[in-house]
Amino acid sequence: MLKWFRKIDQMLTGRGTIDEETYEELEDMLIQADVGVNTTMKLMTRLRETVSERRLELGEDVSDVLKEIMIEMLSTGDHALRSSPTPPTVVMMVGVNGTGKTTTLGKLAHRYQSEGKRVVVAAGDTFRAAAIEQLEIWAQRTGSHIIKHQAGSDPAAVIYDSLQAAKARGADVLLADTAGRQHTKSNLMDELNKIGRIVERERGRPADEVLLVLDSTTGQNLVQQAKEFSRIIPVTGVVLTKIDSTAKGGAALTLVEELKIPIKLLGTGEKMDQLRPFDALWFVDQLFE
């Protein structure tokens, strides 16, 4: 799985007694591991203070403190998926193409169905015909009901019809896919904003969850994506996908520390059951071990 932080652990535990050179090397390695500069500085400040307070000298003890601080940072916020007191719970899936957004929606549908929930999925990514077909396959596999229009139709209209269908069918959950082109495309970001307004107008409140799906292999670029999407719509949580050996993982710290957006789910593979709730301890263990 994630390997970059293993190098950090090996460096610290192999040093014996730590010194200023060790701290400087650690700082460089954290930045190389995609922890942003500002977050690295905060992390290093807390590390130095804790090591000093506890009168630690050995590199392996410093490594343990580093993990402890990272777990604390990543634990910020509510990591549980929200649910509506009056069904249906509405979950909007947002993110750029290629992050695994539609696949994540399918996995989430499977998760809700396995809990005995009735699920409606909305094929709101009408700009990409393949997304509609992909969601149809996931709906069949998970036993969910799908609401779709023709490719190129108004995404907001699909979401509106899906809300009505979810109410009429007594669904417990509505999972809404949305357009996934680059976040720099202002017209598509405006469309996302429009969908958010329709959901709020029809329900009298915003979507219960707006989950931003981010590809963990893209490093600090995922932080920029999160900033852009948060500017348009209130993102309630993040799903990190493609958690594998190509991901450094450090950007997750920047995401939580600077944007204050909790990570809620992790995509660990392509299978239906390979979507797990975020757990900071498990995540940091995977980073280092």
Phi and psi in degrees as a GROMACS rama.xvg file:
@    title "Ramachandran Plot"
@    xaxis  label "Phi"
@    yaxis  label "Psi"
@TYPE xy
-66.7361  131.944  LEU-2
-118.948  -19.4558  LYS-3
-60.4173  -41.2905  TRP-4
-71.1759  -17.3683  PHE-5
-62.7051  -35.0989  ARG-6
-63.5317  -38.905  LYS-7
-64.2014  -45.4088  ILE-8
-61.7824  -43.1941  ASP-9
-64.3339  -39.1517  GLN-10
-63.3804  -45.8885  MET-11
-69.0135  -47.5409  LEU-12
-70.4124  -20.3318  THR-13
-88.2707  -3.8513  GLY-14
-90.2223  -17.4697  ARG-15
71.6806  -115.852  GLY-16
-80.0564  133.629  THR-17
-85.2252  155.838  ILE-18
-144.946  -175.306  ASP-19
-62.5747  -35.4603  GLU-20
-62.0686  -37.5537  GLU-21
-63.1589  -44.9146  THR-22
-60.762  -42.0849  TYR-23
-65.3343  -40.5419  GLU-24
-66.7648  -40.5737  GLU-25
-61.44  -43.0681  LEU-26
-58.9862  -45.6807  GLU-27
-62.4855  -40.9668  ASP-28
-68.4873  -35.881  MET-29
-63.773  -42.1303  LEU-30
-65.3446  -40.445  ILE-31
-64.9283  -26.5696  GLN-32
-84.081  13.3894  ALA-33
77.118  13.2409  ASP-34
-76.7874  124.424  VAL-35
-58.4352  159.168  GLY-36
-59.2076  -48.9406  VAL-37
-61.5877  -43.3656  ASN-38
-67.292  -36.9685  THR-39
-61.5918  -42.3203  THR-40
-62.4244  -42.8428  MET-41
-64.0503  -42.2573  LYS-42
-63.9683  -44.1884  LEU-43
-65.8901  -38.2729  MET-44
-61.755  -47.5214  THR-45
-64.9663  -37.1159  ARG-46
-64.0175  -48.4207  LEU-47
-60.6966  -43.4379  ARG-48
-63.4455  -44.9193  GLU-49
-66.8187  -43.048  THR-50
-60.6442  -40.8171  VAL-51
-66.6865  -45.4066  SER-52
-61.6278  -37.6992  GLU-53
-90.4668  -1.70095  ARG-54
56.1632  47.6806  ARG-55
-90.2852  148.613  LEU-56
-131.898  -27.5442  GLU-57
-82.8402  143.824  LEU-58
-60.753  -37.5494  GLY-59
-66.0695  -32.3559  GLU-60
-69.5006  -37.9183  ASP-61
-64.941  -39.2678  VAL-62
-60.3038  -42.1699  SER-63
-63.8498  -40.4772  ASP-64
-67.0153  -40.088  VAL-65
-58.2796  -45.9538  LEU-66
-62.6526  -42.1188  LYS-67
-58.889  -45.2636  GLU-68
-68.0589  -39.6589  ILE-69
-63.1092  -42.0258  MET-70
-61.5786  -42.8182  ILE-71
-63.419  -43.2917  GLU-72
-60.9064  -46.6965  MET-73
-72.9683  -16.6431  LEU-74
-82.3571  -4.69433  SER-75
-62.2799  135.22  THR-76
92.5534  176.792  GLY-77
-93.6471  116.33  ASP-78
-94.2181  -6.21934  HIS-79
-80.7538  144.612  ALA-80
-70.8101  133.435  LEU-81
-76.4474  152.723  ARG-82
-134.084  152.2  SER-83
-86.5359  139.443  SER-84
-66.4079  -25.2332  PRO-85
-121.768  115.411  THR-86
-62.0234  155.229  PRO-87
-89.2538  148.741  PRO-88
-69.552  130.327  THR-89
-109.538  123.752  VAL-90
-120.933  118.77  VAL-91
-96.0817  132.597  MET-92
-105.582  122.664  MET-93
-128.315  160.306  VAL-94
148.045  165.561  GLY-95
-81.3998  161.451  VAL-96
-59.3786  143.454  ASN-97
93.4211  -4.64188  GLY-98
-85.3384  -14.3772  THR-99
96.4776  25.9072  GLY-100
-63.4948  -50.2647  LYS-101
-68.4545  -38.1504  THR-102
-63.0094  -41.2452  THR-103
-62.655  -40.5707  THR-104
-59.3867  -43.925  LEU-105
-61.8086  -41.822  GLY-106
-64.2286  -38.256  LYS-107
-67.7248  -37.5729  LEU-108
-60.1236  -42.9848  ALA-109
-61.3079  -42.093  HIS-110
-62.6261  -47.4141  ARG-111
-65.2362  -41.2366  TYR-112
-62.5443  -38.4934  GLN-113
-67.4974  -18.7323  SER-114
-89.7052  3.99642  GLU-115
85.2603  14.4415  GLY-116
-86.43  146.965  LYS-117
-90.372  125.303  ARG-118
-119.711  133.964  VAL-119
-113.498  134.203  VAL-120
-114.248  139.396  VAL-121
-109.742  121.687  ALA-122
-83.8703  71.8124  ALA-123
-84.6602  -4.84126  GLY-124
-89.7278  73.825  ASP-125
-80.5481  -10.7324  THR-126
-76.4153  -17.0913  PHE-127
-123.773  105.129  ARG-128
-56.6823  -36.9927  ALA-129
-62.2673  -28.6958  ALA-130
-66.719  -38.7469  ALA-131
-64.9922  -45.8573  ILE-132
-64.3341  -40.111  GLU-133
-62.665  -41.5164  GLN-134
-70.0168  -33.4718  LEU-135
-59.6528  -42.675  GLU-136
-63.0269  -44.0465  ILE-137
-64.8193  -37.6829  TRP-138
-62.4836  -42.1327  ALA-139
-64.9775  -43.1711  GLN-140
-66.7636  -32.869  ARG-141
-100.432  -5.98062  THR-142
74.1779  27.4647  GLY-143
-93.7312  157.577  SER-144
-93.4226  132.563  HIS-145
-110.158  138.011  ILE-146
-111.699  124.436  ILE-147
-142.768  155.889  LYS-148
-120.62  -177.85  HIS-149
-70.1613  154.975  GLN-150
-58.8512  136.554  ALA-151
90.5314  -4.58261  GLY-152
-77.8617  175.317  SER-153
-70.5352  115.732  ASP-154
-59.6171  -37.1229  PRO-155
-63.0979  -34.6286  ALA-156
-66.4101  -37.045  ALA-157
-63.1503  -44.3014  VAL-158
-65.8767  -40.6121  ILE-159
-59.6273  -50.1995  TYR-160
-62.3476  -34.9104  ASP-161
-67.7806  -38.0601  SER-162
-62.3451  -44.4874  LEU-163
-63.9643  -41.8204  GLN-164
-66.3061  -40.2828  ALA-165
-62.2913  -41.2706  ALA-166
-65.3016  -46.7644  LYS-167
-63.8423  -34.6891  ALA-168
-89.1919  -2.3492  ARG-169
65.8562  35.7661  GLY-170
-69.9268  149.741  ALA-171
-86.6696  -31.7809  ASP-172
-139.472  137.431  VAL-173
-116.684  119.771  LEU-174
-106.31  117.325  LEU-175
-108.891  115.839  ALA-176
-77.9476  152.872  ASP-177
-136.942  166.739  THR-178
-57.372  143.532  ALA-179
-127.262  30.8859  GLY-180
-76.8595  177.156  ARG-181
-55.2151  140.843  GLN-182
-66.283  -10.0282  HIS-183
-82.3464  -8.81352  THR-184
-79.9325  101.283  LYS-185
-63.792  -34.4188  SER-186
-65.4231  -35.6562  ASN-187
-74.8871  -33.0759  LEU-188
-68.122  -34.9714  MET-189
-64.5748  -37.2339  ASP-190
-63.6536  -38.7543  GLU-191
-63.7687  -41.9454  LEU-192
-61.8921  -39.4176  ASN-193
-63.3349  -42.7708  LYS-194
-61.0604  -43.1273  ILE-195
-59.4156  -40.49  GLY-196
-66.7612  -39.062  ARG-197
-65.5284  -43.2656  ILE-198
-59.4179  -44.6227  VAL-199
-67.4501  -39.8981  GLU-200
-63.8218  -42.8133  ARG-201
-76.3081  -25.3408  GLU-202
-105.281  -18.4545  ARG-203
82.2011  7.41133  GLY-204
-161.679  160.09  ARG-205
-67.8249  173.456  PRO-206
-57.0284  145.372  ALA-207
-65.6843  -37.4748  ASP-208
-136.241  137.525  GLU-209
-119.269  100.428  VAL-210
-96.4156  119.866  LEU-211
-92.3649  118.551  LEU-212
-92.2175  122.4  VAL-213
-125.535  138.274  LEU-214
-81.7867  114.866  ASP-215
-67.7099  -13.6084  SER-216
-82.3826  -6.19201  THR-217
-89.5717  1.75661  THR-218
62.4592  -138.302  GLY-219
-65.3594  -15.9279  GLN-220
-61.8042  -30.6297  ASN-221
-67.7655  -29.4119  LEU-222
-67.3189  -41.3616  VAL-223
-63.743  -41.4458  GLN-224
-60.0214  -43.3682  GLN-225
-62.0581  -39.6351  ALA-226
-63.0206  -44.2238  LYS-227
-66.5772  -44.9931  GLU-228
-67.2919  -38.7154  PHE-229
-65.2402  -27.159  SER-230
-68.7773  -27.9875  ARG-231
-95.1854  -39.0266  ILE-232
-143.487  145.506  ILE-233
-72.3115  95.3287  PRO-234
-70.6053  128.189  VAL-235
-98.5935  -17.714  THR-236
-170.854  166.631  GLY-237
-120.631  143.636  VAL-238
-112.414  120.038  VAL-239
-94.7644  121.885  LEU-240
-107.433  171.186  THR-241
56.9692  44.9719  LYS-242
-76.334  92.8903  ILE-243
-146.16  -165.904  ASP-244
-68.0643  -15.1496  SER-245
-88.0418  -7.00388  THR-246
-96.3085  130.793  ALA-247
-79.5263  -34.2712  LYS-248
90.5022  -18.2006  GLY-249
-65.5901  -27.5418  GLY-250
-62.5475  -23.2709  ALA-251
-60.0029  -37.0025  ALA-252
-64.4477  -44.6002  LEU-253
-62.2486  -42.6468  THR-254
-56.4271  -48.3682  LEU-255
-76.2513  -42.725  VAL-256
-71.085  -42.0478  GLU-257
-93.3346  -34.9611  GLU-258
-98.3207  -13.9882  LEU-259
59.5688  34.1543  LYS-260
-104.639  121.881  ILE-261
-73.914  144.431  PRO-262
-83.3587  127.981  ILE-263
-109.744  -30.8639  LYS-264
-142.04  154.734  LEU-265
-126.217  128.068  LEU-266
-92.0224  115.299  GLY-267
-110.362  7.7254  THR-268
172.558  -175.632  GLY-269
-91.6553  -15.0867  GLU-270
-73.1271  158.486  LYS-271
-58.1148  -35.0731  MET-272
-92.618  7.83102  ASP-273
-95.8565  54.3178  GLN-274
-136.822  113.172  LEU-275
-119.78  147.041  ARG-276
-59.7525  144.362  PRO-277
-71.4908  134.126  PHE-278
-135.367  117.273  ASP-279
-60.3871  -40.8724  ALA-280
-63.2896  -46.7816  LEU-281
-61.4787  -43.1963  TRP-282
-63.1335  -46.6068  PHE-283
-66.8634  -36.1902  VAL-284
-59.634  -41.3763  ASP-285
-67.1034  -36.9234  GLN-286
-59.7357  -44.6909  LEU-287
-92.511  -24.6303  PHE-288
